[in-house]
C-alpha cells in the first residue's frame, strides 16, 4: 500500500505518459507532483484525471511569482481543481496573495525557499545577498510562515532548522532533492536520502527520476517505501 509521505514527481513529457506511469505504480504510490515541464503536455488534465478517477493526491508545482493581484487570481483559478498542494515563491507578498486566492478551498500553499538545484555560487550569479544558503532558507521560511504559508519547500539539509522554528509549528515541510542510496544526483546539489530527510523533519519527500527513469519503476518505488519505513 502507498505511504503519502512519498510524492512521486511526474516529470514526463505529457499526460498520457504520466497516467501510464501512475497506472503502473498502482497502489504503491498515492501522491503525485506535476510541474511546469508537463503543463503544456496536458498537466492540468492529468492532475484532474489522477484526482477524480484514480483517487490520487496532487501536488501542482507551479512556483508562481508575480504581482499580488495576478498571483491571487491564478491561485483562485487553480484551486478549483481541488489540488492538495500548490507552490509559489516564498516572497511574503506572493504568499499573502496566494493565501487569499486559496481561501475557502482545500489547497495548501507551499512557499519555495531556495531551489535545491542552487548553491551559493548560483545565488551570487543571481545577485542574491550574501550569506550561508541554510541561513537564507531559514529566514525565507520564517517570513513565508509569517505571511500565512501552509508549508515550505526546502532541501533536506535545511529541514531540521526549519522544523525548529517557532513559526513552523503545525506547518508542512516538503523536501525535493531526495535521492535513494546509489541514485544519481542529476542537477540537484543539496540532497539527502529519503530516511534522512524524514528524520530531519520533512513531512513529505519528492522523488522523480529515481522512480520514472528506473528500469522497473515499481521496484524503485517499493525500495523507497521500504527505506521510509526504516
Steps between C-alpha positions, in 0.01 A plus 500: 500500500605861449657734754409860421827623647638400159405733214607380157581778254346433159770682307401326177415664165122479497180396672482161331848410625409622847181297517678190368766532770239554770310193383823299508577611855142429602435470872867553588480878448214723606648850461636657180670826407433668167727787402552763236673257266173316440270800502484533121477121467165479674620533858177641640296235321727232646462651845121492474499146365728374777296678765147428384531160334789335683463651846854637516623808685650774283782747555503762222849650492456830317732720712282801426659844517342829392328805641251422774182542296624264229612235748170520685302456178718211381472316830124553515467340157733209576334429835185405309682181400487389867879474519666385821818711473592797282836678500578869480826683555559577865501880476252629760289702256463192278407275791241744633337529158502121452333448837226742396452311175484164676255617767200270533672211319688193622815599310804551721747766392867400521765771476825432317801610704815439288492248215683178582697525175668823617807560714675815618670552164163494323356749748797731441433486125137596571611796715342348811647655813795341675456238767502128557235322292354326803463831684323657203265202476409527869434872469284456190311216667428709809377791290283271289342353811437848638326584171269203551654216296373152582848363446831543324716331241861459609786257461548222756808688623282776641203294622619465859569871533160590360324249725666668800351841413217607727313617189514145358265348755216329317649580158619264227855443379530338158846403376605447139865416438442153644704217356494134608835344577699446182281725281655764274480853636409654163468879521431499875768641730353488853379142531439226756353150516126452564547381857743782583259762365212368709717466810600866455137610525354476150133404473526398135786415265492550123672244277489513122770361273606215732148363451388585148843449340550166673489181294233381742313800645288282728807340654664842539193642676473198728866534596442863599193404702702233678767757582236744628370234736853448629 
